[in-house]
Amino acid sequence: MAGPLGPDRSYAGDICRALDLATGEVLAEHVLPSFSATYAFQQFPEARPEVLLTASMGQDGTRCLLATWTDGGLGIRAAGTAEEPYVGLGADGVLIGQDVGGGYLCRTQEGADDVLVEAGDVLPEEWVFVGYTPGFVDDQRVLVVAAEEQWEEEGTHLLLDAHTLRPLAAVDYPQPSGVAAVPLGDGTWLTVEEDTVRRWTIPSDRG
C-alpha cells in the first residue's frame, strides 16, 4: 500500500503490511525501498519462511524483495539487483537470478560460491533466457525458458540442474507453450497460454 508523506512532504516508500487472516488486524508493517510500484507475490506450497515480492517501478527499474514473518515481526531484505531483478527462491536461501537481457543466470547462496552460466554456453547460438520467471521445480531442478528473441511468444522450457545450472532436459509439452512458466517448488509448475493456466509435473519413472 502507499506510505504516508513525511512532515517535509518526503516519501520514504510504499508499505508492506502483514494482516491477521481471520480479522484483518494489522500485525506488522515495513517500509519498502520501492515507490509507486506494481507488486507481485510468489509464494511456495512448502512451508518455507520467505515470500518473494517483486516491485516493478517502470523506468525506475524492478526490485526483488524477500519478505519473512517471524515472532519479531515482518522482515524485508533485498534479492537480486538492478541487472538481475528476476529471482527464483529455493530451499536454504538459494536464489536464481536472471539478468534483464536474458544473457545469463546466476545461482547465489550464503556461504557458497556463486554459479554463473552464460546463455551462449548452454543454449543454441544467439538464444537468450526469456519469460523472466526462473525458479525451482524442486530442490534438484530449476525451470527456465529460452528463445531466439526476448519478445518471442513461444519458448523452449528447460530443466537445469539446481546446483550447476547445466541443462538436464527440454520439456516436451503436448501442445505449444508460451514463455510464461511459474515453478512452484513442490515438483510442479504452471504455464500460461492466453487465458488458460495449466499445472504440470514430471511423471515418475517408477510408475
Rosetta silent file (secondary structure, phi, psi, omega in degrees, C-alpha in Angstrom):
SEQUENCE: MAGPLGPDRSYAGDICRALDLATGEVLAEHVLPSFSATYAFQQFPEARPEVLLTASMGQDGTRCLLATWTDGGLGIRAAGTAEEPYVGLGADGVLIGQDVGGGYLCRTQEGADDVLVEAGDVLPEEWVFVGYTPGFVDDQRVLVVAAEEQWEEEGTHLLLDAHTLRPLAAVDYPQPSGVAAVPLGDGTWLTVEEDTVRRWTIPSDRG
SCORE:     score description
SCORE:     0.000 S_00000001
   1 L     0.000  163.843  178.538    0.000    0.000    0.000 S_00000001
   2 L   -69.046  142.169  178.236    1.035    3.648   -0.342 S_00000001
   3 L   -91.643  170.311 -178.855    3.009    5.042    2.564 S_00000001
   4 L   -80.862  157.887  173.168    2.485    8.382    4.320 S_00000001
   5 E   -83.875  144.354  176.748    4.233   11.607    3.442 S_00000001
   6 L   -76.019  173.532  179.835    6.714   12.999    5.942 S_00000001
   7 L   -57.124  -30.162  179.403    6.392   16.459    7.538 S_00000001
   8 L   -95.797   17.254  179.276    8.538   17.879    4.742 S_00000001
   9 L    71.092   14.504  176.652    6.425   16.098    2.093 S_00000001
  10 L   -77.742  160.823 -176.800    9.166   13.500    1.600 S_00000001
  11 E  -130.250  115.071 -176.639    8.213    9.905    0.794 S_00000001
  12 L   -75.732  -32.476 -178.633   10.145    7.034    2.343 S_00000001
  13 L   150.392  169.004  175.771    8.497    4.300    0.270 S_00000001
  14 L   -68.247  167.908 -175.349    5.469    2.065   -0.102 S_00000001
  15 E  -120.123  136.693  170.834    4.420   -0.128    2.821 S_00000001
  16 E  -105.232  127.813 -178.950    4.068   -3.899    3.096 S_00000001
  17 E  -117.767  144.256  171.451    1.643   -4.996    5.818 S_00000001
  18 E  -103.230  126.175 -176.802    1.003   -8.362    7.442 S_00000001
  19 E  -114.381  149.369  171.731   -2.662   -8.885    8.320 S_00000001
  20 L   -68.417  128.616 -173.679   -4.419  -11.408   10.523 S_00000001
  21 L   -63.028  -34.256 -176.107   -6.152  -13.812    8.136 S_00000001
  22 L   -85.525  -41.428 -171.328   -9.352  -14.018   10.182 S_00000001
  23 L  -105.588  -18.124 -175.751   -9.831  -10.476   11.468 S_00000001
  24 L    80.111    4.734  179.072   -7.826   -8.290    9.074 S_00000001
  25 L   -62.107  138.621  176.025   -5.972   -6.761   12.033 S_00000001
  26 E   -75.201  116.999 -178.613   -2.629   -5.192   11.094 S_00000001
  27 E   -91.210  -34.452 -179.451    0.027   -7.298   12.774 S_00000001
  28 E  -167.088  161.417  175.078    3.105   -5.534   11.435 S_00000001
  29 E  -146.929  159.557 -177.528    4.270   -3.301    8.626 S_00000001
  30 E  -144.476  132.315  176.503    7.537   -2.486    6.892 S_00000001
  31 E   -76.367  128.714 -177.569    8.531    0.465    4.710 S_00000001
  32 L   -91.278  156.520  176.167    9.780   -0.796    1.348 S_00000001
  33 L   -84.076   23.879 -178.163   12.658    0.636   -0.699 S_00000001
  34 L  -126.973  163.088 -176.101   10.238    0.988   -3.634 S_00000001
  35 L  -149.810  142.274  178.954    7.618    3.554   -4.542 S_00000001
  36 L    46.988   43.438 -173.739    4.528    3.759   -6.763 S_00000001
  37 L  -100.812  162.339  168.784    5.282    0.193   -7.847 S_00000001
  38 E   -99.043  125.873 -170.812    3.276   -2.692   -9.222 S_00000001
  39 E  -111.376  147.912  174.591    3.701   -5.634   -6.854 S_00000001
  40 E  -142.841  130.582  176.506    3.505   -9.408   -7.265 S_00000001
  41 E   -94.178  145.816  171.216    3.978  -12.063   -4.593 S_00000001
  42 E  -126.984  109.537 -177.757    5.435  -15.503   -5.312 S_00000001
  43 L  -110.606  158.269 -175.412    4.678  -17.968   -2.550 S_00000001
  44 L  -117.109  142.587 -175.751    5.637  -21.614   -2.295 S_00000001
  45 L   -67.401  -27.302  176.029    3.409  -24.528   -1.274 S_00000001
  46 L   -77.590  157.107 -174.132    6.046  -25.952    1.045 S_00000001
  47 L   -78.455   71.637  176.523    6.422  -24.287    4.418 S_00000001
  48 L   -95.002  147.752 -169.990    9.352  -22.038    3.534 S_00000001
  49 L   -76.095  -14.276 -173.543    9.874  -18.951    5.667 S_00000001
  50 E  -117.737  150.763  174.885   10.165  -16.378    2.884 S_00000001
  51 E  -120.910  136.261  179.962    7.879  -14.999    0.195 S_00000001
  52 E   -85.824  129.545  179.062    9.252  -13.318   -2.926 S_00000001
  53 E  -121.793  117.370  178.964    7.870   -9.835   -3.604 S_00000001
  54 E   -99.311  129.569 -179.845    8.591   -8.211   -6.970 S_00000001
  55 E  -117.527  107.964 -178.890    8.262   -4.429   -7.193 S_00000001
  56 E   -98.388  121.367 -174.927    8.122   -3.058  -10.748 S_00000001
  57 L  -116.038   32.027  176.764    8.661    0.703  -10.927 S_00000001
  58 H    62.019 -128.754 -177.221    8.567    1.301  -14.687 S_00000001
  59 H   -67.966  -12.735  177.081   11.544    3.305  -15.909 S_00000001
  60 H   -87.037    3.611  173.536   12.949    3.274  -12.367 S_00000001
  61 L    94.948 -171.852 -177.267   13.542   -0.462  -12.633 S_00000001
  62 E  -127.879  137.069  174.412   12.454   -3.531  -10.728 S_00000001
  63 E  -114.911  144.665  171.932   13.329   -4.664   -7.226 S_00000001
  64 E  -113.367  129.806 -176.760   13.041   -8.158   -5.806 S_00000001
  65 E  -127.457  145.999  175.179   12.450   -8.412   -2.072 S_00000001
  66 E  -108.053  120.761 -178.458   12.167  -11.358    0.304 S_00000001
  67 E  -104.423  133.119 -178.128    9.505  -10.931    2.990 S_00000001
  68 E  -130.353  132.913  174.726    9.629  -13.019    6.170 S_00000001
  69 E  -104.411  123.556  177.590    7.136  -13.215    9.028 S_00000001
  70 E  -132.576  178.651  177.323    8.612  -14.168   12.405 S_00000001
  71 L   -61.007  -24.011 -179.471    7.712  -13.675   16.055 S_00000001
  72 L   -84.322   -4.950  178.719    9.678  -10.457   15.813 S_00000001
  73 E   123.019 -154.197 -175.681    7.506   -9.039   13.058 S_00000001
  74 E  -101.762  122.681  178.958    7.806   -8.519    9.316 S_00000001
  75 E  -111.284  141.713  179.163   11.281   -8.568    7.782 S_00000001
  76 E  -129.009  129.650  174.403   12.206   -7.396    4.285 S_00000001
  77 E  -137.101  153.359 -176.343   15.545   -7.971    2.566 S_00000001
  78 E   -74.478  147.781  172.938   16.739   -7.378   -0.967 S_00000001
  79 E  -140.578  135.348 -176.641   17.136  -10.166   -3.517 S_00000001
  80 L    81.652  176.800 -179.903   18.530   -9.659   -6.972 S_00000001
  81 L  -136.218 -179.970  177.347   19.994   -6.446   -8.342 S_00000001
  82 L   -61.001  -31.251  179.446   19.093   -3.801  -10.907 S_00000001
  83 L   -87.426  -22.103 -178.586   20.768   -6.019  -13.508 S_00000001
  84 L  -129.328   66.468 -174.326   19.339   -9.289  -12.115 S_00000001
  85 L   -83.534  -10.078 -172.981   15.870   -8.431  -10.806 S_00000001
  86 E  -100.726  113.187 -165.412   14.179  -11.696  -11.745 S_00000001
  87 E  -128.451  136.392  169.635   14.705  -14.204   -8.980 S_00000001
  88 E  -106.551  136.840 -175.763   13.655  -17.759   -8.167 S_00000001
  89 E  -105.874  127.188  177.761   13.743  -18.775   -4.494 S_00000001
  90 L  -114.155 -173.571  179.091   14.837  -22.246   -3.401 S_00000001
  91 H   -68.872  156.013  175.610   15.383  -24.048   -0.116 S_00000001
  92 H    58.906   29.541  174.948   18.080  -22.874    2.317 S_00000001
  93 H    76.444   15.320  178.394   18.129  -19.373    0.859 S_00000001
  94 L   -74.271  135.617  179.024   19.284  -20.357   -2.629 S_00000001
  95 E  -123.624  140.879  172.271   18.467  -17.729   -5.269 S_00000001
  96 E  -114.095  117.667  179.149   18.461  -17.956   -9.067 S_00000001
  97 E  -106.513  142.500  176.402   18.843  -14.566  -10.761 S_00000001
  98 E  -122.658  128.977 -176.103   18.255  -13.815  -14.446 S_00000001
  99 L   -74.498  165.942 -173.937   19.624  -10.632  -15.921 S_00000001
 100 L   -58.745  -41.801 -177.765   17.456   -8.129  -17.766 S_00000001
 101 L   -83.788   -3.244  179.819   18.712   -9.080  -21.231 S_00000001
 102 L    75.053   20.015 -176.177   18.484  -12.823  -20.622 S_00000001
 103 L   -84.390  -16.325  179.725   22.195  -13.276  -21.207 S_00000001
 104 E  -161.100  163.850  171.252   22.972  -15.280  -18.085 S_00000001
 105 E  -119.461  150.493  178.488   21.705  -16.960  -14.933 S_00000001
 106 E  -137.345  128.949  176.537   23.357  -16.737  -11.536 S_00000001
 107 E  -101.947  125.727  179.217   22.928  -19.037   -8.519 S_00000001
 108 E  -128.265  145.904  176.622   23.732  -17.478   -5.153 S_00000001
 109 L  -156.897  134.492 -179.105   23.642  -18.854   -1.632 S_00000001
 110 L   -59.832  130.413  179.401   25.171  -17.511    1.535 S_00000001
 111 L    88.779   -1.283 -179.704   28.338  -19.406    2.343 S_00000001
 112 L  -128.095  154.860  177.096   28.749  -20.872   -1.156 S_00000001
 113 L   -69.120  144.025  175.381   30.450  -19.664   -4.320 S_00000001
 114 L   -66.119  147.708  173.743   28.216  -18.099   -6.964 S_00000001
 115 E  -117.527  119.003 -178.994   27.484  -20.168  -10.071 S_00000001
 116 E  -118.146  130.056  179.871   27.095  -18.140  -13.272 S_00000001
 117 E  -124.186  120.912  176.008   26.036  -19.642  -16.598 S_00000001
 118 E   -76.686  142.396  178.615   26.109  -17.639  -19.819 S_00000001
 119 H   -55.864  -39.613 -178.032   23.250  -18.247  -22.258 S_00000001
 120 H   -64.974  -17.641 -179.472   25.782  -18.895  -25.012 S_00000001
 121 H   -85.924  -21.258 -174.163   27.270  -21.796  -23.044 S_00000001
 122 H  -127.188   -6.533 -178.108   24.046  -23.798  -22.652 S_00000001
 123 L  -117.850  162.491  173.395   21.669  -22.535  -25.378 S_00000001
 124 L   -57.022  157.500 -176.592   21.749  -22.568  -29.177 S_00000001
 125 L   -54.230  133.340  178.330   23.733  -19.744  -30.744 S_00000001
 126 L    73.553    0.085  177.001   22.168  -16.279  -30.258 S_00000001
 127 L   -79.053  157.057  178.595   19.440  -17.641  -27.933 S_00000001
 128 E  -136.896  166.209  173.312   18.679  -15.979  -24.579 S_00000001
 129 E   -80.041  134.612 -176.563   16.711  -16.723  -21.441 S_00000001
 130 E  -128.963  179.488  174.759   13.199  -15.254  -21.645 S_00000001
 131 E    84.951  -27.746  176.461    9.994  -15.134  -19.630 S_00000001
 132 E    56.536   34.059  176.529   11.654  -13.711  -16.515 S_00000001
 133 E  -134.114   51.689  175.958   10.363  -16.497  -14.251 S_00000001
 134 E   -64.621  143.561 -179.499   13.366  -18.708  -13.415 S_00000001
 135 E  -171.766  171.363 -175.267   12.527  -20.904  -10.460 S_00000001
 136 E   -90.724  120.017  169.377   12.829  -24.176   -8.620 S_00000001
 137 L   -69.503  -42.487  172.946   10.622  -27.091   -9.653 S_00000001
 138 L  -154.956 -168.449 -175.524   12.087  -28.841   -6.616 S_00000001
 139 L   -70.961  -13.129 -176.242   15.357  -28.763   -4.713 S_00000001
 140 L  -108.236  -15.282 -173.979   17.203  -30.507   -7.550 S_00000001
 141 E  -134.353  140.431  176.361   15.818  -28.862  -10.694 S_00000001
 142 E  -113.988  140.193  177.440   15.351  -25.334  -11.994 S_00000001
 143 E  -109.220  127.809  175.455   12.951  -24.461  -14.827 S_00000001
 144 E  -132.725  166.334  178.702   13.816  -21.678  -17.286 S_00000001
 145 E  -121.815  139.080 -178.917   12.524  -20.633  -20.701 S_00000001
 146 E  -130.738  152.162  178.200   14.725  -19.861  -23.716 S_00000001
 147 E  -161.312  174.568 -178.657   14.077  -18.433  -27.179 S_00000001
 148 L   -73.588  -32.691 -178.143   15.797  -16.609  -30.023 S_00000001
 149 L  -135.623  152.206 -179.865   14.454  -13.187  -29.019 S_00000001
 150 L   -59.914  -32.522 -174.384   13.165  -11.633  -25.794 S_00000001
 151 L   -93.533   11.450  177.442    9.805  -10.811  -27.375 S_00000001
 152 L   -59.882  146.010  177.414    9.094  -14.323  -28.704 S_00000001
 153 L   -90.685  -17.594  176.690    5.608  -15.644  -27.915 S_00000001
 154 L  -120.584  153.812 -179.970    6.801  -19.258  -27.767 S_00000001
 155 L  -149.236  166.398  174.395    9.807  -20.675  -25.972 S_00000001
 156 E   -97.320  123.334 -179.576   11.706  -23.842  -25.128 S_00000001
 157 E   -91.376  126.157 -175.261   11.299  -24.833  -21.481 S_00000001
 158 E  -119.587  138.948  169.970   14.449  -26.318  -19.985 S_00000001
 159 E   -95.291  127.777  179.421   15.117  -28.201  -16.768 S_00000001
 160 E  -114.652  151.966  172.181   18.506  -27.308  -15.289 S_00000001
 161 E   -63.825  128.622 -173.385   20.493  -28.896  -12.505 S_00000001
 162 L   -69.441  -13.085 -179.480   19.748  -26.749   -9.449 S_00000001
 163 L  -101.184  -42.127 -176.225   23.407  -26.755   -8.366 S_00000001
 164 L  -100.692  -15.556 -174.977   25.373  -26.397  -11.606 S_00000001
 165 L    62.809   22.480  175.532   22.681  -24.750  -13.802 S_00000001
 166 L   -89.189  144.381 -177.213   23.612  -27.146  -16.596 S_00000001
 167 E   -63.155  136.859  174.040   20.725  -28.419  -18.793 S_00000001
 168 E  -103.029  -41.681 -177.340   19.165  -31.762  -17.892 S_00000001
 169 E  -169.567  157.725  170.043   16.335  -31.932  -20.437 S_00000001
 170 E   -96.269  141.227 -179.972   13.907  -29.941  -22.535 S_00000001
 171 L   -80.749  129.122  179.911   10.240  -30.246  -21.575 S_00000001
 172 L  -103.793   98.966 -179.001    8.125  -31.842  -24.308 S_00000001
 173 L   -84.886  154.072  177.178    4.595  -30.473  -23.995 S_00000001
 174 L   -73.992  -11.843  176.439    1.600  -31.983  -25.831 S_00000001
 175 L  -144.591  162.392 -179.063    0.786  -28.529  -27.222 S_00000001
 176 L   -56.078  144.325  179.940    2.816  -25.350  -27.860 S_00000001
 177 L  -117.304  148.567  177.707    3.831  -23.494  -24.722 S_00000001
 178 L   -82.406 -159.612 -178.561    4.345  -19.779  -24.223 S_00000001
 179 L  -101.510    0.872  178.300    7.160  -18.098  -22.375 S_00000001
 180 E   -93.541  117.092  175.842    5.368  -17.861  -19.020 S_00000001
 181 E  -139.147  129.967 -176.465    6.318  -20.668  -16.634 S_00000001
 182 E  -122.817   98.859  176.466    5.974  -20.463  -12.855 S_00000001
 183 E   -67.832  141.070 -175.229    7.732  -23.217  -10.867 S_00000001
 184 L  -106.013   -6.213  175.306    6.015  -23.909   -7.533 S_00000001
 185 L    84.846   -6.890 -178.366    8.815  -25.718   -5.696 S_00000001
 186 L  -109.733   20.334 -177.552    6.790  -28.871   -4.977 S_00000001
 187 L    95.312    1.585 -179.266    7.672  -30.743   -8.176 S_00000001
 188 E  -127.957  167.113  174.455    5.122  -28.891  -10.301 S_00000001
 189 E  -152.027  162.817 -179.761    4.933  -25.702  -12.325 S_00000001
 190 E  -109.243  145.984  168.186    2.343  -23.558  -14.103 S_00000001
 191 E  -123.434  150.032 -179.605    2.213  -22.407  -17.718 S_00000001
 192 E  -124.971  124.298  178.315    0.017  -19.635  -19.063 S_00000001
 193 E  -132.552  106.433 -173.468   -1.191  -19.556  -22.654 S_00000001
 194 L    55.796 -116.477 -177.326   -3.681  -16.743  -23.381 S_00000001
 195 L  -103.127   18.433 -177.926   -6.494  -17.356  -20.850 S_00000001
 196 E  -114.350  126.943  175.546   -5.513  -20.942  -19.976 S_00000001
 197 E  -111.761  129.119  179.346   -3.393  -21.897  -16.961 S_00000001
 198 E  -123.285  146.069  176.355   -2.090  -25.461  -16.716 S_00000001
 199 E  -110.214  131.374 -173.318   -0.232  -27.215  -13.910 S_00000001
 200 E  -120.908  155.276  170.181    2.450  -29.725  -14.886 S_00000001
 201 E  -145.395  166.556  179.239    4.582  -32.365  -13.219 S_00000001
 202 L   -96.793  123.103 -179.282    7.149  -34.877  -14.430 S_00000001
 203 L   -57.976  141.146  178.665    5.838  -38.470  -14.493 S_00000001
 204 L   -72.223  136.194  176.899    7.670  -40.773  -12.105 S_00000001
 205 L   -76.812   -1.707  176.799    9.876  -43.364  -13.839 S_00000001
 206 L   -95.962    5.849  178.339    8.822  -45.766  -11.109 S_00000001
 207 L    81.454    0.000    0.000    5.266  -45.772  -12.417 S_00000001
